[in-house]
Amino acid sequence: MRLGLAFLLMSLTPLWAQSNQVAGMQQDIADLKTEVEKLKLENQDLRESSSRQRASAAPASSPSEANAKQRKEVLDEVDRRLKIQTKEVNAALAELTRQVNTTLTKNNSTPAKTKSPAPVATAETPAVVEEPATTEMPQTGVTYKVVRGDSVTRIAKKFNSKTEWILQANKLPNAAALKADVEIFVPQAETPAQ
């Protein structure tokens, strides 16, 4: 009997070992189930986080798109205004070119008269220009040394003259050609003797 019992124990020993293995496997399966549940929860958390990020990114792109659209509208408006101004400037330049060409044509068709330099005079003693003027410019006047800040208009007012006369007498193409520290001839209207 002992032997039967020993034999039975020996035959049960592998069963007991197998049951321990099965119990260990069951524990491993339970641990795996727990890990799978944790992974499912982590996966769900990641999905929710991803959804939140997508949701927050969508409104962020809307203002960006709105800003881009607004910038495009502003640039289009600037471009439109620039084109209008370019047309206006080109029209003004064309008119100015026409006027210059007309003036040059008139000047080229009229023979240019050479003039000797204007005689030197002081503000007290008028000088007399020997050659007759082409546009009713007085033949008498004074010389004046231009100082910084002077303009043809101021000089004309100061000496009771006209800007056209000063420009013509000194062969200045325009009022901007007047330079400081240069002596110019200022024509003055002849006053009848009393």
Secondary structure, 3 states (H helix, E strand, C coil): CHHHHHHHHHHHHHHHHHHHHHHHHHHHHHHHHHHHHHHHHHHHHHHHHHHHHHHHHHHHHHHHHHHHHHHHHHHHHHHHHHHHHHHHHHHHHHHHHHHHHHHHHHHHHCCCCCCCCCCCCCCCCCEECCCCCCCCCCCEEEEEECCCCCCHHHHHHHCCCCHHHHHHHCCCCCHHHCCCCCEEEEEECCCCCC
